[in-house]
Amino acid sequence: MRPYLISSISLLAICLFSCQGPATDRSSVAPTRATTLLDPVFDAHGSIEHWKQQRTLQFNLGGTNGEDFTVDLWSRHERISGKGYTLGYDGNEYWSDVQDTAVGEKNAKFLINLQFYFFAMPFVLADEGVYLEDLPDRTIGGKTYRVVKATFGDGVGVAPKDQYLVYFDPETKRMEYLLYSVTYFNPDNAEKYGALHYHTWQDVDGLLLPKSATRYRWNDDQQVLGESRGEKVFASVSLSMEANPRVFYKKKQ
């Protein structure tokens, strides 16, 4: 893979053995929103109001041999197409058109909205049911960041114990690092983090969205980055205020 791109398949395999990655089902978007600790970050990335005007998001992760994602930003219905498989969520059913693989029906519920959530940070943290906490400043690589912690209300999504820590530049207000945990497989992993460094951004219709990000192990004891675990490259990104018909997200019979 070039340069060791983590696809949904390989990420699932890692999660099954080490449980390091997000797994929250993000099925609703709040129609209104009070001022939050992340308002400066939303504004630096194009504003939450502008984000909420968008209806359909498309992006590619991994190039020709990667995956294509289409997401309804209001309902969080999603369709993912990879090499030899398709999976999705239509509001009622998590489905896959293949069986007995990492992207089979058994794992579709975990994979839906997984990569989307990484890509749509920080905007998805304005969703209903997200709770924010201001943490003391922290340092990564000699640079000091403001930090906001995001948790979820009871019963929100398929893994409400998941946690996210947003590290943002105190001057530009742009997000640079994200710490994340996964509790889909084990609720006790709420504070066992992985890390993403968002280092390259792209302007898409006035919204600042990631172009590439590097995954790292995270040393919880020393609060420092560990070894690199690969790079995510997001391409062919588009936004639309129009919705796809719901049948688009259903499994073909």
HELIX and SHEET records of a PDB file:
HELIX    1   1 SER A    8  SER A   18  1                                  11    
HELIX    2   2 ASP A   39  ALA A   44  1                                   6    
HELIX    3   3 ILE A   48  GLN A   53  1                                   6    
HELIX    4   4 GLY A   63  ASN A   65  5                                   3    
HELIX    5   5 GLU A  105  LEU A  111  1                                   7    
HELIX    6   6 LEU A  114  PHE A  119  1                                   6    
HELIX    7   7 PHE A  123  ALA A  126  5                                   4    
HELIX    8   8 PRO A  187  ASN A  189  5                                   3    
HELIX    9   9 ARG A  246  TYR A  249  5                                   4    
SHEET    1   A12 TYR A  94  SER A  96  0                                        
SHEET    2   A12 TYR A  85  TYR A  89 -1                                        
SHEET    3   A12 GLU A  78  GLY A  82 -1                                        
SHEET    4   A12 GLU A  67  ASP A  72 -1                                        
SHEET    5   A12 THR A  56  LEU A  61 -1                                        
SHEET    6   A12 VAL A 224  SER A 240 -1                                        
SHEET    7   A12 LEU A 207  ASN A 219 -1                                        
SHEET    8   A12 GLY A 194  VAL A 204 -1                                        
SHEET    9   A12 MET A 175  TYR A 180 -1                                        
SHEET   10   A12 TYR A 164  PHE A 168 -1                                        
SHEET   11   A12 LYS A 143  PHE A 152 -1                                        
SHEET   12   A12 VAL A 130  ILE A 140 -1                                        
END                                                                             
